[in-house]
Amino acid sequence: MRMRYIILMCKPFRDYLTLTREYTREIITFGGFVLMCFVYSDFRQLAHDQSTTAAQTVEILRAMDNRLGIIELHTNITPR
């Protein structure tokens, strides 16, 4: 009775292993697709953050250029 119980319990496990062996390519392909979606999403967020930072940097540099222009104008220093 006990041996029959063990054989019946191991059968689903063997079936899963057989399915895994038969569909290895499909499983890896699906995993790769999921990983690609994750990397794309992460890269998209990184690109958005960098473009926002670049826009802020440009605004700061424009403000500094205007301030330097005003200082040069008031001190009569000719720009190079």
Phi, psi and omega in degrees: 000317182294319180298320179295322179296316180294318179297319180292327179287325183280340183300312178298324180295317178296321178298319178296318178296321178296316177298319179297317178296319183288326185249033181299314181299317181294320179295315180294320178297315179297317177298320177295321178296317178297317178297319179298318178297320179295314181295319179299316179297317180294318180294321179298317178295319178298315179298321178295316179297319180293321179293324176295317178296319179296319179296319178295320179296319179298317179297319179295317179294323177296317179297319179294321179296318177297316180296318178295323177298318179294318179297317179297322180296317182284335181261002179059033175267130180278136179288151182285000000 
